[in-house]
Amino acid sequence: VFNAKTAELLSHHQVEIQQKFPREGWVEQDPKEILNSVYECVEKTCEKMKQLNISISNIRAIGVTNQRETTVVWDKTTGEPLYNAIVWLDLRTQSTVERLLKRIPGKNKTFSKFKTGLPLSTYFSAVKLRWLLDNVEEIRKAVEDGRAMFGTIDSWLIWSLTGGKNGGIHCTDVTNASRTMLFNIHSLEWDPELCKFFDIPMEILPKVRSSSEIYGLMVCFPVFKSGALTGVPISGCLGDQSAALVGQMCFQDGQAKNTYGTGCFLLCNTGQKSVFSEHGLLTTIAYKMGRDKPAFYALEGSVAIAGAVVRWLRDNLGIAKTSLEVEKLAAEVGTSYGCYFVPAFSGLYAPYWEPSARGIICGLTQFTNKNHIAFAALEAVCFQTREILDAMNKDCGIPLSQLQVDGGMTNNKILMQLQSDILCIPVVKPSMPETTALGAAMAAGAAEGVGVWSLNPRDLTAVTCERFEPQINPDESEYRYARWKKAVMKSMGWETSNGPSNGKPK
């Protein structure tokens, strides 16, 4: 909950959502668990508001933000999901992508780039939806019976929160729609040709709206003991990376931010014109702040594994019990001692788009220990950011003079200093790291009919920031970066698709 006048964070609550890995390369979440976590967060945050003596009747609008490409299909008559949500970095659709590629002249991955801004990849929702239609009988049947609804997590939440099977609103916003591969980013409509190419029935798709307008009102649910927020409009919806761009106030052409979450996402606002990348970046919709307002575009570099590498060191290797401990291990040595870690667990995203890559740790000697591996993991996040920043500088022609950062990992001071050293430019971090939530709140508060939040640059309060300046010799930085690129080359072409496809190791 934010104060609409000062953008100050008043109260918050968070719940970690479980990831399920039923097979190698598969990543799922339970849509009901996601919905229940939202109920719990609303309930707990409202309780905290009461403890602060702030009446919850002051809450004027609700904004939704979500991990973008994660795909859900549910039954509109029962309100139940028909399968787990397939998470954005899931790789099960590799064979679907290859099958679709065969139908494109010259197997051109970028065949729809000028319509969608995206290459054909396991990353986007259309191929996940295609997999569900091909592999889940219940979903196929629900589509035939006219009971199925498709959406990314924002659609699932808005539909559920505005009444679900009793009149819930089935919609999404332009930023989420622009990540499906079914949406024309110029006409701002679902594209009949692309729907035909993926063989996806258009009647299951949500209605596309702007990022800031009243979609519907919050309905009272039995799970809300307090009846909190009943009747409050849900009036903001932005995919997480767009929300962070808004929360970082990057409203000017050429302003950029990098969010360090599970993955890493660098977005640069390109204004009302869509810029197409020559260097492996995506063109995406940044935001559209109202029904009659223009759409703004962004160039985006996406890295699949950032915070997830720290989680992997913690949960899979057990070299640390907490994420903070990983930072401590790295701090103790202050160098990777020539060890390089390429965390291509889900293939490589920008700028390579190489699904056959897999994670490697190389440059190991008898001297290497867990501290060096922890350091190499943090360095990997910074090197991956450098790769997308280089691509962005080439596409935009104007090198960034500083990088604005946000997301959970930015609390790691070692990481932020390393990032500045590897980029050779200052890194600027707002003292309130929840910029994604702030962006969603701004969109909700600025909506027509709510009007409690001004997006006029003169009214936006300057945020207090922490700055990290580069501290190492640029030659040293270049040397390490060149070694990293050598390691990336070694991670490629690892996985071939002609092995058994039953999800067992090949």
Number of C-alpha atoms within 10 A of each C-alpha: 21 17 18 19 12 13 20 14 14 13 16 16 15 12 11 7 11 11 12 15 12 10 13 13 18 18 20 21 20 19 23 15 12 19 17 14 17 17 17 17 16 19 19 16 19 23 18 17 16 12 10 11 9 15 12 16 10 9 18 18 27 22 25 25 24 22 17 25 26 27 30 26 29 24 19 21 13 11 19 15 20 20 18 17 24 27 26 20 24 20 21 21 21 21 16 16 18 16 12 16 17 11 11 13 9 9 13 13 18 15 17 16 17 16 19 27 27 24 21 21 23 26 28 25 28 24 26 28 24 16 18 21 19 12 11 12 12 15 23 15 13 19 21 11 9 13 17 23 23 24 28 29 27 25 27 29 24 26 26 22 22 24 18 20 15 14 11 21 22 25 25 27 25 27 29 33 31 29 26 25 28 28 24 22 25 15 9 18 16 21 18 15 10 18 16 12 13 15 14 19 12 14 12 17 21 21 17 20 21 28 32 29 25 24 22 20 21 22 21 17 16 8 11 15 9 13 13 20 22 16 15 17 25 25 31 29 36 35 31 23 28 31 30 30 30 26 24 25 22 19 21 13 15 17 20 26 27 27 26 23 17 20 16 24 25 25 30 27 28 23 20 15 13 20 20 19 19 12 17 22 29 24 28 29 31 33 30 23 24 20 15 8 11 13 23 21 26 29 26 30 26 25 27 24 26 24 21 17 25 24 18 17 20 18 14 11 11 11 17 21 13 14 18 14 15 24 21 17 19 23 17 11 15 15 16 23 18 15 22 26 25 28 26 22 19 22 26 25 24 21 23 16 20 17 22 18 25 20 18 16 16 17 13 15 10 5 7 14 15 17 22 24 25 28 28 26 29 27 26 22 25 23 23 27 25 18 18 26 25 15 21 27 13 14 18 16 9 10 13 18 9 19 21 21 24 25 22 13 22 21 15 15 13 17 21 24 19 25 26 23 22 24 23 20 17 21 24 21 24 19 14 15 21 17 24 25 23 28 29 28 30 29 32 30 30 22 25 15 12 17 15 17 20 16 17 8 11 8 11 14 12 12 15 10 14 10 16 20 17 20 14 14 11 14 9 11 16 14 10 17 21 12 14 23 16 12 19 22 11 17 24 19 13 12 15 11 11 8 11 10 12 10 13 10 11 11
